[in-house]
Amino acid sequence: MSQAVFESLAQGRATVSGVLTVDSVGDILEAGSRAIVASEGLTIDFEGVTAGDSAGLALLIEWLSVARSAGRSLRYEHLPPALEQLARLSEVEDLLPTV
């Protein structure tokens, strides 16, 4: 089973690493949601993500929904090319707030 890891850092930053697939996104959904709500604004770095599928894209969109509902700002950086391509193909790339 593939694993994904969410880690909160200082000063409104967090990282995600591992594989973002249907088998792993549930592991980090709540941790990321809590970090988003607890921050005034959060930038999540995906440089450590090695692969992702539509479940990974759904996770990004869900976190965006959490941020909007809580009135928080959210930015993504270093999205994996596979997720960027999937977002383009799904016509949702404009929804993803990238740095």
N, C-alpha and C positions, 0 to 999 in steps of 0.2 A: 504494500500500500504506500502511495506517495504521501509526503508530508509537506505542509506549508507552515511557516513560522511567522508570527507577527510580533514585533518588538517595539515598544514605546521608548523613545529617546528623549533627551532634554529639548527644551525650547521649541515645542510644537513640531517635532519631527518623529517619524517612525519608519521602520523598514519591514518589508515583506521578503521572505526568501523561500526557496523550495519550488514546488510544483503546484500550480493553481488549476486543479481539475475537480471534477465532481466528487472524487474521493477525499479531497483535502480542504476545500474551501469552508466547509462547515466547522473545521477546527479553529479557524481564525475569524469567522464572521463576528462573533460576540466580542472578542478582544478588540478588534478594530472599531466596532460600533461604540464600545465603552470609551475608547481613547478619543474618538471623534467628539462625542458628547462632552467629555471632560475638558477638552481643549477649547481655546478661543478660536483657533485655526490650526489645521494640521496639514503637513506635507508628508506624504507617504512615498518612500523611495522603493522602487521595485527592481533595483539593479541585481539583487540576489535571486530573482525568479528565473528558473531554468526552462520552464515550459508552462503553457496555459491553454485552456480551451474555453468553450462557451460558458462553463460554470465560473471560470475566473473573470470573464467579462461581466457576468451577472453579479458577481461579488462587488466589482468596482461600481456598478450602477446602484446596487443596494447601499453601499457606503455613501454614495452621493445623496441618496434619498434620506439617509439618517442625518447627514450634515445639514441638508436643507430643512428638514423637520425641526432640528435643534437650533437653527439659526447660526450654524458654524460654517466657516470657510474650509474648503478641502482642496488640496492640490495633489496631483500625482506626478512623479518624475521617474525617468528611466523605465517606462513601460516596455515590456518585451515586444519585439517586432511581431510575434505571433498574435498577441493581444491587440496591438495596433491594427494589424491587418484584419482581424476578425471584427473589430469595431467599425472599420471602413466598410467591410462587406455587409455588415448589419445596419449600416447607415446610422450609427450612434456615436461616431467619433466626436461630433460636436458637443455631445453631452459630457465628455470626459475632460475635466479641468487639468490640463497638463502644464507643467512648468517648462 
